[in-house]
Every structure is written in C-alpha cells, then in structure tokens.
Amino acid sequence: MANNPKKFFCGKHVSLHQISRATGISLTHMSKIANGVRTPSLKVLVKLAAYMGVSADELIADIESKRQSAIKPMESDQLKGG
C-alpha cells in the first residue's frame, strides 16, 4: 500500500499516503474512503476537508460519487446472477 497511485479528491491530485500522513487518518481507512467502501465520520470529514481546502459539502459530493461508482458494478453483477 505504500506505493498508492495518486487519486483525485475534489479535483486535487494527491496521494492517499500524503493525506494519511498530514491528517493522521490511517492509510487503510483512506483507501476505503477513496474507493467508496467507507463513509467518513464527521471528525474524519472535517479533517479531510480542511486538508484539501474544500468545503465539507464538496468533499461529501466527491465521496458520494465514488460510493455510487463502487455500488454500480456490484448491482450489475447481481443482476447477471454473479
């Protein structure tokens, strides 16, 4: 996990490792948030928004978009019987 590719958060190109180090949020937790598997708590959301220099609303919209992208392939597989 140390060589995470850079991901876009609210249009900013930054590595999960950088975010993790700067905010104190574990790399594993950051990865799950970035991939739409986890929704951050309010405390984590505030830390992320402050680090990214965006509003909590912008960050929520970005995270929700990632969650929806993660859910769609699963729904598609279920419809196919997979």
N, C-alpha and C positions, 0 to 999 in steps of 0.2 A: 504494500500500500504506500510505501514511501515515495514511489515514482508516479504518483497520481497525475494523470493528464490535467491540463488546465480546464476548468469548467466555467461556463458563463453564469453569473449571478447578476441579475438586473443589468445585463448588458456589459458587465465588467469581466474581463478575462483574468482570473486569479486562481491559483491552485488551492485545492482543499487543504493541503498541508499549510499553506500560508495563513488561511483563515483559521485553521485549528490552532496554530501557534499564537496568533495575535489575539484570539478570543478566549482561549482556554477550553474550547469545546473539543471533545475527543475527535480524532480523525475518523473513527468508525461511525460516530454519530453524524458527523458532517457528510460522510459518504451516503448514509441512508437518507438524509435530508435532500442532498443534491440529486439523488436518484428517485426521489418521490416515494420512498418506502416509509419514511417517518415524517411526522409533522412536528416542527419545533415547539417547545413550550414557550410561554410568553417571555420568560427570562432569556432563553436562547435567541428568540426572535429579536428582542431588543439589542442584544449583543451583536448579532449579525447585521442588523440594520445600521447600527452605529458604525461598525467597521466598514460596511460597504458604502456608507454615506448616502443612504436612501431612506425613504420613509418606511415604516412598518407595512403600510398598505402596498407599496411597490414590491416589497420582499414577499409578502403573502401571495400576491398575484403571481409572482415568478415561481414560487414553491408550488402553488396550486396547479399551475400549468404543467410542471414536471410530474406531479402526482397523477394528473389526468393522463399524461403520456404513458406513465408506468401502468395504469389500470387498463387502458385500451387493449394492449396486446394480450393481457390475461383474459379479458372478456371475449376476445376473438378466439382464443384457444378453447375456451369453454363452449362456445357456440359450435366449434368444429368437433367437439367431443374429445378434446385433448386434454 
